[in-house]
Amino acid sequence: MTRYRKAPDGEWPGYPHLELEDIETKSIRHNKYIAESLVKNRMGRVVLQLESELYQAFLTKVRARKGDISARNVNEAALEALRKWIQKE
């Protein structure tokens, strides 16, 4: 029969708010990519399902404003729109 380790009690250290300065382990701090990965993995995520027309319109606007529709540009455009919407409310 398969045996599993007991789940840890309490919250995961630094969850959900973790900054690079919070990481105290020298071996992790030494490798900046591992440390950055730990911080980014705790960031919130939103997945949107867009109808085809809205999706194409969004990509057209991203291409016009940013030059192309790379993942980075799409993410930046979505964050910019979200920040404007939050400030407006």
C-alpha angles and dihedrals in degrees: 000000000000115000123203129199117252114267114251118258122240128009125328109261110271094005122181098353114049127159127189088247090059093064108095102170107107095211091055095041089050091061103057093191093059091046092049090048091054091052095045093047089063094053118111120257133204123193116201127198108205129190112246096254094049091045093052091046090051093049090048091054092046091050091048094048102034103027099242141021101250117153090254093053093046090050092048092049092049092048091048091052092046093050091050091049093049092049090048093055 
